[in-house]
Amino acid sequence: MALFITFEGGEGSGKSFQAGILYRKLLRMAVPVLLTLEPGGTALGTRLARLLKRAQGTGISPLSELLLFNASRAQLVEEVIMPALSEEKVVICDRYADSTTAYQSYGRGLDLDMVKMINSIGTRGLKPDLTILLDMPAEAGLARKKDTRHDRFEQEDLAFHNRIRAGYLKLAADDPERWLMIDANQPKTMITKIIWEKVSRLVAPL
């Protein structure tokens, strides 16, 4: 039985850290598992990620962002995610289409229906079985990253990041069966425990 799990959250929420912990735990249990990320995860995706996140002085419109993220996503779904799921693996993805909805629609202001439609094309309709949202105030998340080199999105103002958080909360509220929302201000060990309590029930029949 294949299982597709995604991690979502604003900047500094700790999703990449927790995705890695879950991946390593499943590996130790000899569960067939794959960890990937967005944007990236393929040769094409890595190039697009560098452009989208690090290209300074390059004017990228919100619509172009939307299309570039989905170009990366389409390649990842085709090349990595779908083959792994067809092999009955657990696939863990650090960000997925919900990030684009939160950032490019709620954050940038693109039409929500258009974003969802293009996301559906990029994903070929593939949706996660479980999406883990690590939620915290945007200001607190950004403060965690104050000593790192900021990418294009981290450099945006607080209002932008507040809109993203509001978008995530709306997405989670609209589909509570798929989303697991966790307070990311808690100790990391507690967050790990909450995630495992949920995931272990899904992995048990595998």
SULMONOR-V289105 format. One record per helix or strand of 2 or more residues. SS is the DSSP state (A for helix, B for strand). FROM is the first residue (numbers start at 1). TO is the last residue. Records with the same first field share a line. If there is no record, write none. Layout:
SS = FROM-TO, FROM-TO
This chain:
B = 3-9, 33-37, 90-94, 130-135, 179-183
A = 15-28, 43-54, 62-86, 97-107, 112-123, 138-144, 158-174, 188-203
